[in-house]
Amino acid sequence: MNLTPMNLARLPFQQWATDGRLYAVLSAAGFSLKAVFVKLGYAAGPVDALTLLAMRMGIALPLFAWLVWLSRDKARAPLCGMDMARIVLLGMFGYYLSSLFDFYGLEYISAGLERLILYLYPTLVLVFQAIALRKWPSVRVAQAMAVCYAGLGIAFVHDVSFASHGTQVMTGAAWVFASAVTYALYYLGTGAMVSRLGSMRLSGLAGGASSVLVLAHYLVAGRPSELAALPSGVWLNASLMALLSTALPIYWMALAIQRMGAAQAAAVGSLGPVLTVLASWALLGETLSVFQIGGLALVMYGVSRLKPAPAASPRRAW
């Protein structure tokens, strides 16, 4: 290759794409914008959590089918009846209940605090593993978990003290924590199936199942007749969420895992909370204080010291 200025400029980009770092960063950025799109959707018009989630999952349903189609040549095993039952359960916990609880929480709390709470899910994975195995975590792991919750406490107390309605912050935090609990259950469930089905195929199937569950819930409890009257800004943010914060990040993470391995791809994915905080500050005008930065640093440090059992599935897309 001739080392012209244009080729020299192209080399780093090509190298990042080849070794997977570009895809890992794109995936982390896409997932981190989810809460921002939810907040922008709420601000764009009179829309509730269930309606916005139904719009997102309805638009994402064909994208989940696209992910399954992309993985057709790498399908490792045919689906049996038990596989389908497990996929429905994973869809219920991972994209249906977790997303619904998360959307409820974002009606009350900031996007930055939401991402901080969600990022604690590895601690919940360890708790569930300890209960199942009847074995207490090591002292080092317990200390790391304490650091995580200390960081969350700093950010939480700051948000409560500066909010006009502290009870709303506590309500929103409780909903988002419930989202983290259900996602931890989803994460544990993927470990038993991902080696057979592959991460992209499993994510596409579970996402498709959850889309059907969300749409069924909306048809029963929602107001489908009002969808056409919603402002275009709500539809725009729901569409961006379905594409940029749901389907494409799963695809990018699968490419990153193929090129650099699950461990390194997950390490790059740890940028997610930082990107969410920065995006919520830049796009939503949320405050960025020393307490929030300090709490974020503690949570990220604590999570980096944890080693939950690998599930080799893309990072959360809800």
C-alpha positions as CSV (number, residue, x, y, z in Angstrom):
1,M,0.0,0.0,0.0
2,N,1.2,3.5,-0.9
3,L,1.6,5.5,2.3
4,T,-0.2,8.6,1.0
5,P,-1.8,10.9,3.5
6,M,-5.2,9.5,2.8
7,N,-4.0,5.9,3.3
8,L,-2.3,6.8,6.5
9,A,-5.5,8.4,7.8
10,R,-7.4,5.3,6.8
11,L,-5.0,2.8,8.5
12,P,-6.2,3.3,12.1
13,F,-9.9,3.1,11.1
14,Q,-9.3,-0.1,9.2
15,Q,-7.3,-1.6,12.0
16,W,-10.0,-0.8,14.5
17,A,-12.6,-2.4,12.3
18,T,-10.4,-5.5,11.7
19,D,-9.7,-6.2,15.3
20,G,-13.2,-5.5,16.5
21,R,-12.6,-2.4,18.6
22,L,-14.7,-0.2,16.3
23,Y,-17.7,-2.5,16.6
24,A,-17.3,-2.8,20.4
25,V,-17.3,1.0,20.7
26,L,-20.2,1.4,18.4
27,S,-22.2,-1.2,20.4
28,A,-21.4,0.5,23.7
29,A,-22.4,3.9,22.2
30,G,-25.7,2.5,20.8
31,F,-26.8,0.9,24.0
32,S,-25.8,3.9,26.0
33,L,-28.2,6.1,24.0
34,K,-31.3,4.1,24.8
35,A,-32.2,6.0,28.0
36,V,-31.6,9.3,26.1
37,F,-34.0,8.2,23.3
38,V,-36.6,7.3,26.0
39,K,-36.3,10.7,27.7
40,L,-36.5,12.5,24.3
41,G,-39.6,10.4,23.4
42,Y,-41.3,11.4,26.7
43,A,-40.4,15.0,26.0
44,A,-41.7,14.9,22.4
45,G,-45.3,14.3,23.3
46,P,-47.9,12.7,25.6
47,V,-46.7,9.1,25.6
48,D,-46.6,6.6,28.5
49,A,-44.0,3.9,29.1
50,L,-46.0,1.0,27.7
51,T,-46.9,2.8,24.5
52,L,-43.3,3.9,23.9
53,L,-42.0,0.4,24.6
54,A,-44.6,-1.1,22.2
55,M,-43.5,1.3,19.5
56,R,-39.9,0.4,20.0
57,M,-40.5,-3.3,20.0
58,G,-42.9,-3.2,17.1
59,I,-40.3,-1.4,15.0
60,A,-37.6,-3.7,16.2
61,L,-39.4,-7.0,15.5
62,P,-38.4,-7.2,11.8
63,L,-34.9,-6.2,12.9
64,F,-34.7,-9.1,15.3
65,A,-35.8,-11.4,12.4
66,W,-32.9,-9.9,10.4
67,L,-30.5,-10.9,13.1
68,V,-31.8,-14.4,13.1
69,W,-31.5,-14.5,9.3
70,L,-27.9,-13.2,9.5
71,S,-26.9,-16.1,11.8
72,R,-28.6,-18.8,9.7
73,D,-25.3,-20.1,8.3
74,K,-23.8,-20.4,11.7
75,A,-26.8,-22.0,13.4
76,R,-25.3,-24.6,15.7
77,A,-28.4,-26.7,16.5
78,P,-32.0,-27.0,15.4
79,L,-34.6,-25.6,17.8
80,C,-36.6,-28.1,19.9
81,G,-39.7,-27.5,21.9
82,M,-37.7,-27.0,25.1
83,D,-35.5,-24.4,23.3
84,M,-38.6,-22.5,22.3
85,A,-40.0,-22.5,25.8
86,R,-36.7,-21.2,27.2
87,I,-36.5,-18.5,24.5
88,V,-39.9,-17.3,25.5
89,L,-38.8,-17.1,29.1
90,L,-35.6,-15.3,28.2
91,G,-37.7,-12.8,26.1
92,M,-40.0,-12.3,29.0
93,F,-37.2,-11.4,31.4
94,G,-34.6,-9.8,29.1
95,Y,-36.5,-7.5,26.8
96,Y,-40.1,-7.5,28.0
97,L,-40.1,-7.1,31.8
98,S,-36.7,-5.5,32.1
99,S,-37.5,-3.0,29.4
100,L,-40.9,-2.2,30.8
101,F,-39.6,-1.7,34.4
102,D,-36.8,0.5,32.9
103,F,-39.1,2.6,31.0
104,Y,-41.3,3.1,34.1
105,G,-38.2,4.2,36.0
106,L,-37.1,6.7,33.4
107,E,-40.4,8.5,33.9
108,Y,-39.0,9.6,37.3
109,I,-35.2,9.6,37.3
110,S,-32.4,10.9,35.2
111,A,-30.8,8.9,32.4
112,G,-27.4,9.0,34.2
113,L,-28.7,7.6,37.4
114,E,-30.7,4.9,35.5
115,R,-27.5,3.7,33.7
116,L,-25.7,3.6,37.0
117,I,-28.3,1.4,38.6
118,L,-28.5,-0.9,35.6
119,Y,-24.7,-1.3,35.6
120,L,-25.0,-3.1,38.9
121,Y,-26.5,-6.2,37.3
122,P,-23.2,-8.2,37.7
123,T,-23.5,-7.9,41.4
124,L,-27.0,-9.4,41.2
125,V,-25.7,-12.2,39.0
126,L,-23.2,-13.1,41.7
127,V,-25.9,-13.0,44.4
128,F,-28.2,-15.3,42.4
129,Q,-25.2,-17.6,41.8
130,A,-24.3,-17.7,45.5
131,I,-27.9,-18.6,46.4
132,A,-28.1,-21.3,43.8
133,L,-24.7,-22.8,44.7
134,R,-25.1,-22.1,48.5
135,K,-21.6,-20.6,48.5
136,W,-20.8,-17.1,49.8
137,P,-18.7,-14.8,47.5
138,S,-15.1,-14.3,48.5
139,V,-14.0,-11.4,50.6
140,R,-12.5,-9.6,47.6
141,V,-15.8,-9.9,45.6
142,A,-17.8,-8.7,48.7
143,Q,-15.6,-5.7,48.9
144,A,-16.0,-4.9,45.2
145,M,-19.8,-5.2,45.6
146,A,-19.6,-2.8,48.6
147,V,-17.7,-0.3,46.5
148,C,-20.4,-0.5,43.8
149,Y,-23.2,0.2,46.1
150,A,-21.3,2.9,47.9
151,G,-20.9,4.7,44.5
152,L,-24.6,4.2,43.7
153,G,-25.4,5.6,47.2
154,I,-23.4,8.8,46.5
155,A,-25.1,9.4,43.2
156,F,-28.6,8.5,44.6
157,V,-28.4,10.7,47.6
158,H,-27.2,13.6,45.4
159,D,-30.2,13.2,43.0
160,V,-32.7,12.9,45.9
161,S,-31.3,16.0,47.6
162,F,-31.5,18.1,44.5
163,A,-34.9,16.8,43.2
164,S,-38.0,18.8,44.0
165,H,-39.8,15.4,44.7
166,G,-37.4,13.0,46.4
167,T,-40.1,10.3,46.5
168,Q,-40.2,10.3,42.7
169,V,-36.5,9.6,42.5
170,M,-36.9,6.7,45.0
171,T,-39.8,5.3,42.9
172,G,-37.9,5.5,39.7
173,A,-34.8,4.0,41.2
174,A,-36.9,1.1,42.5
175,W,-38.3,0.4,39.1
176,V,-34.9,0.5,37.5
177,F,-33.4,-1.8,40.1
178,A,-36.3,-4.2,39.4
179,S,-35.1,-4.0,35.7
180,A,-31.6,-4.9,36.8
181,V,-32.9,-7.9,38.7
182,T,-34.8,-9.3,35.8
183,Y,-31.9,-8.7,33.4
184,A,-29.6,-10.6,35.8
185,L,-32.0,-13.5,35.5
186,Y,-31.9,-13.2,31.7
187,Y,-28.1,-13.1,31.8
188,L,-28.0,-16.3,33.8
189,G,-30.4,-18.0,31.5
190,T,-28.4,-17.2,28.3
191,G,-25.4,-19.0,29.6
192,A,-27.1,-22.4,29.1
193,M,-28.1,-21.7,25.5
194,V,-25.7,-19.4,23.9
195,S,-23.1,-22.1,23.2
196,R,-25.7,-24.1,21.3
197,L,-27.5,-21.3,19.4
198,G,-24.9,-18.5,19.2
199,S,-25.2,-15.1,20.7
200,M,-26.7,-13.3,17.7
201,R,-29.2,-16.0,16.9
202,L,-30.3,-16.2,20.6
203,S,-30.6,-12.4,20.9
204,G,-32.7,-12.3,17.7
205,L,-35.0,-15.1,18.8
206,A,-35.4,-13.8,22.4
207,G,-35.9,-10.3,21.1
208,G,-38.6,-11.5,18.7
209,A,-40.3,-13.4,21.5
210,S,-40.3,-10.3,23.7
211,S,-41.6,-8.1,20.9
212,V,-44.6,-10.4,20.6
213,L,-45.2,-10.3,24.4
214,V,-44.9,-6.5,24.6
215,L,-47.3,-6.0,21.7
216,A,-49.8,-8.5,23.2
217,H,-49.6,-6.6,26.5
218,Y,-50.2,-3.3,24.6
219,L,-53.2,-4.6,22.7
220,V,-54.8,-5.7,26.0
221,A,-53.8,-2.7,28.3
222,G,-52.8,0.1,25.9
223,R,-54.6,2.4,23.5
224,P,-53.6,1.4,19.9
225,S,-56.2,3.7,18.4
226,E,-54.1,6.7,19.6
227,L,-50.9,5.7,18.0
228,A,-51.6,7.6,14.8
229,A,-52.2,10.8,16.7
230,L,-48.8,10.8,18.5
231,P,-46.3,13.5,17.4
232,S,-43.7,12.7,14.8
233,G,-41.0,13.3,17.4
234,V,-42.2,10.3,19.5
235,W,-42.1,8.1,16.4
236,L,-38.7,9.3,15.5
237,N,-37.2,8.6,18.9
238,A,-38.8,5.2,19.0
239,S,-37.4,4.3,15.6
240,L,-33.9,5.5,16.5
241,M,-34.1,3.5,19.7
242,A,-35.2,0.3,17.8
243,L,-32.4,0.7,15.2
244,L,-29.5,2.4,17.0
245,S,-30.0,1.1,20.6
246,T,-31.5,-2.3,20.0
247,A,-30.7,-4.2,16.8
248,L,-27.5,-2.7,15.5
249,P,-25.7,-2.8,18.9
250,I,-26.4,-6.5,19.2
251,Y,-25.0,-7.0,15.7
252,W,-22.0,-4.9,16.4
253,M,-21.3,-6.6,19.6
254,A,-21.5,-10.0,17.9
255,L,-18.9,-8.8,15.3
256,A,-16.7,-7.5,18.1
257,I,-16.8,-10.8,20.0
258,Q,-15.9,-12.7,16.8
259,R,-12.8,-10.5,16.3
260,M,-11.5,-9.8,19.8
261,G,-13.2,-12.3,22.2
262,A,-16.0,-11.9,24.7
263,A,-13.8,-10.6,27.5
264,Q,-12.2,-7.8,25.6
265,A,-15.5,-6.8,23.9
266,A,-17.1,-6.6,27.4
267,A,-14.3,-4.5,28.6
268,V,-14.9,-1.9,25.9
269,G,-18.6,-2.2,26.7
270,S,-17.9,-0.8,30.1
271,L,-17.7,2.6,28.5
272,G,-21.5,2.5,28.4
273,P,-22.3,4.3,31.7
274,V,-19.7,7.1,30.9
275,L,-21.2,7.6,27.4
276,T,-24.8,7.7,28.9
277,V,-23.8,10.3,31.4
278,L,-22.1,12.4,28.8
279,A,-25.0,12.0,26.3
280,S,-27.6,12.9,28.9
281,W,-25.6,16.0,29.8
282,A,-25.1,17.1,26.2
283,L,-28.5,16.2,24.8
284,L,-30.9,16.3,27.8
285,G,-29.3,19.1,29.8
286,E,-28.9,16.9,32.9
287,T,-26.6,18.1,35.6
288,L,-23.1,16.7,35.9
289,S,-21.7,17.1,39.4
290,V,-18.6,16.0,41.2
291,F,-20.8,13.6,43.3
292,Q,-22.2,12.0,40.2
293,I,-18.8,11.6,38.6
294,G,-17.4,10.2,41.9
295,G,-20.3,7.7,42.2
296,L,-19.9,6.6,38.6
297,A,-16.1,6.1,39.1
298,L,-16.8,3.9,42.2
299,V,-19.4,1.8,40.5
300,M,-17.2,1.2,37.5
301,Y,-14.2,0.3,39.6
302,G,-16.3,-2.1,41.7
303,V,-17.8,-3.8,38.7
304,S,-14.3,-4.1,37.1
305,R,-13.3,-6.2,40.1
306,L,-16.2,-8.6,39.8
307,K,-16.0,-11.8,37.7
308,P,-19.5,-13.1,37.2
309,A,-19.9,-16.4,35.2
310,P,-19.6,-15.6,31.5
311,A,-22.7,-15.8,29.4
312,A,-21.1,-14.7,26.1
313,S,-24.2,-12.8,25.1
314,P,-24.1,-9.2,23.8
315,R,-24.5,-6.6,26.4
316,R,-28.0,-5.4,27.3
317,A,-30.1,-3.9,24.6
318,W,-33.1,-2.8,26.5
